[in-house]
């Protein structure tokens, strides 16, 4: 392919990719610059509260599971009478 066509095309593709990266949704981070994007749903107070409640419930289930395993280990190592 001729360099006169390939290199400007490559430059245009690079500029397009950089422009797309500037406006792509940011997930839990900051919103994309205006006029693109919207405020992330995860930043809403009710969603934050739901995420916190789910994290606490998960930690509670994990703690109970660890306690159950510890109890089973203690029972297995206890001397039989």
Helices and strands as residue ranges (DSSP letters): H 3-23, G 41-43, H 45-77
